[in-house]
Amino acid sequence: MMTNKKLARIAGLLYLIVIGTGLFAEVFVRQALRVSGDAIATAHNIQTSEMLYRLGFVADLTNFIIGLPCILIFYILFKQVNKHLATLAIFFVIIQTAIIAVNLLNQASPLLFLGGGQYLKSFQPDQLAMLSNHALDLQAEGYAIGLVFFGFYCLIIGYLIIESTFLPRILGVLYGLAGLCYIINSYAMFLSPNFASALFPYIMIPSFVGEFSVSLWLLIMGVKENKSSEKDIQ
């Protein structure tokens, strides 16, 4: 027997792990190892920090696995507010997860190109570096596509939080703003990469604040129990 409050706290813990693994993979691995405009330096960083790069890959994979039960708990909590919107949100986030999970193939490609396989001997080192850099470009594009769907998921969940009676409305506003920032950032990347690069550090701050606030509140406070949410989950 598990109450909604306990489920919410589990979701909060899982969500914090998702945020942590995602930040590690993006900030401390991909951004740390990649040198903008220098494919050869980027390839060198990946080769000399291969274990770190692999840990980033594993962190992303773990992110998706842990995210699935978190998504399920969110559905259980918010279907009582609006089942149709909660179901629509599930569709958006499942598509996002599928896109970014498949996109991990692009993230793994540099390890193959730079791994010294016999079938790659006909390529020059600079050519392999270029191929690796191209794979990372594809990974970034695929990640941005996935975040469009996640952004709409955040907008829907943000609305459901506002409409609910068991979470503070400000959390819904922050979560919806996080989703809007993800969408704006991705479309800016598609339409004007240079503008998106300048915008990225700033527009990601509201996204982090929104997701972190919701996850931390769920972990510490859970949700308010009332007649509509006291049903035990078996």
N, C-alpha and C positions, 0 to 999 in steps of 0.2 A: 504494500500500500504506500503510495507516495502522493503527497499533497502538491498543489500547484506551486506553493512557496518553495518546497524542496526542489522541484523540477526547475524553477527559475534560478535557484542558486547553482544547480548543476550547469545550467545553460550559461550562467555568468562565468563560471570557472572555465568551461570549454571555450567560451568566446575570448577570454583573456589569453588562453593558450593560442588560439587562432591569430589574435592580434600580434602576440609575441613572435610566433614563428614567421608570420608574414613580414613583420618589420625586420627580423633578422635576415631573411632571404633577400628582401629588396634593398635595405639600406646597408647592411654590413657585408653583403656578398656581391650582388649585382652592381650596385652603384659604387661600392668600394673598389671593385676589381676592374671596372670598365673605365677606359680613358677615352673621353669624347674626341672623335676625329682621328684616333690613332689605333688602328686595328692591330698592328704589330705589338704595341705596348700592352694592349688588352689581352692578346693571346699569351704574351709573356707572363702577365699577372695570373692568368688562369692556370698556366703550366706550373708556375712556382708556388701557387696556392691551391693546388688541385683538391686537397682534402677539404679546405674551406668551401670551395665551389661545390663539391659533392654534398657537404653538409647543408648548403643552401638549397640544393635540389631536394634532399630528404626533408628539410623543414617545410618546403612548399607542399610536398606530397602528404606529409603529416597534417598540414593545415587543412587540406581538403577532407581527409579522413575524419578528423576531429570535428570539422564543421558540419558534417552530415547529421549527427545526433543533436547538435545545437539547433540546426534548422528545424528538425522534427519537433523539438521542445517549443520553439517559437510558434510553430503551427498549432500545437496543442493549446498553448496559452491564448493565442489570438483568434482562434476559430470561433470562440464564444463571443467575440466582438463583432466579427463579420466573416463568416465562413468562406464566402465567395472571394473576398479580397485576400484572405489568408491563403487560399488555394492558388490564386493568381500569383501571389508573392512567391510561393513554393516553386511554381513553374519558372519564374524569372531567375531564382537563385540556382535551381538545378541546371538550367541552360548555362548560366555563368560558370558554375563548377565544372561542367563538361568541357566548355571551351578552354578554360585555363588548364584543366588537367591534361587534355590532349596537347595543349601548347607547351607542356613540359618537354615534349620531344624536341622542340626548338632549343629549349634550355639545355638539354643533354647533348645536343649536336656538337658544340665546341669540344667536349671531352672526346668525342669520336674523331673529329677532324684533327685534333692536336695529340691524339693518343699514340701516334707512330705506327699505325697499322700498315702491314705490308702492301695492301692495295692502294695506299696513299703515297707511296714512294715516288710516283710520277709527278706529284705536285711539288712546287717550290714552297718553302716555309712561308713566304709572304702571301702566296695564294691560299694556303691553308688558313692563315690568319684572316684573310679577307672573307673566306667562307664562314669562319667562326663568327666574325663580326656581323655577317649577313644573317646568320641564324639568331643572333642576339637581337638584331633589328626586328626580325619576324616575331620573336618572343615578346618584345615590347608592344608590337602592334596587336598581337593576340591577347595580351594582358589587358590592353586598353579596350578591346572589343568586349571582353568578359566583364569589365568594370561598368560598361554601359548597362548591362542587364542587372548587375548588382546594385547599381545606383537606383534603378526603378524599384528593386526589392526594398531598399532602404526607404524610399519615398512612401511605399505602401505600408511598411511596418511602422514608420513614423506616424502616419495618419492613424493607424490602428492604436498606437500608444496614446495618441491624443484623445481618441474616442473611448478608450478603456477607462475603467474606474479603479484599476489596480496598480497603475504606474503614474508618476507625475507627468503632466502634459509637457513640461519643458524638455523632458527626455525625448518625446516625440518630435518636438521642433528641432532639437539638435541632431537627431537621427535622420530626419528628413533632409536637413541641410547637408549632412554628410553625403547622402545619396545624390543630391543636386550637384555638389562639388565634384563627385566622381563622374557624373555625366558631362558636366562642363569641361572637365579636364580631358576626357577622352575625345570629345568632339573637337576641342581646340587642337589636340594632337593630330587628328585626321585632317583638319582644315589649315592649320598653321603651326607646324612643328616648332619653329623658332619661338613663337609666342607661347606655346605650351611649355617649352623648356623654362622660360622666364617665369611663367605662372605657377609651375608645379610646386615649388617649395611652400608657397603661400596658400594655395587652394587645398593642399592636403592637410593643413592644420585643422580646419573645421571638420574634416572627415575623421581624423584621429580623435578629436574631442568628442564627436558624436558617438562613435562606436565604443570608445573607452568608457564614456559616462554610462551608457546603457549596460555594458558588461559589468562594470564595477557596482552599479546600483543593484543589479540582479544578484550578484554574488553576495553582497553585504546585507541588503534589505529584502531581497526576494520580491514578492508581489503581495499586495493587500489581499487578505482572504475576506470574501463576502459570500452572500448566498448564491451568487452566480458563478463563483470560482472555488467553492469549497469542495467540489466533487473530487474525490480521490481518484488518482490514476493508477490502475492496476497493471 
